[in-house]
Amino acid sequence: MRLPWDEWEATNEEVEQVASKFILANCYNPQVAGSILQEKQQE
């Protein structure tokens, strides 16, 4: 099951930075979350 906002693409760089900080601050494993965020940025 996927969440509705899973495919959302942020176009504002400031929004992306805040979202990345939020994800890393609230995840169980920062290493996994960080690698996923890096993959998304490369796309």
N, C-alpha and C positions, 0 to 999 in steps of 0.2 A: 504494500500500500504506500503510495506516495502522497506527500503533503501538497496542497494546492500551490504553495509559494516555492516549491522546489525548483521550478523552471524559471523563476523571476530573474531578470538580468538588471542589475543596478547600473545606471549610466553615469551617475554622479560620483566622482572620485572620493569626495568627503563621506558620502553615504557608505561606500565600500569600506573605507578605513574604520568607521565607527562600527559597522557590522562585523568586521573581522575581529576587532577588539572585544565586542560582545560575545561572539562565538567562542573565542579562546578563553575568556573569563568564566564562561558558564559550561564548558564541556568537561567530560570525565577524563579524557586523555588529550592533552594539548598537542602532543606529537602527531596523533592521527588527524585531528582537526586542522592543524597547520599544514599537513601534507595535502589534505583535500582542498584547502583554500589556495595553496600554491598551484594545484592542478587547474582550478577554476580560473585563476588569473592568467595562466598560459594559453587558455583557449581563446 
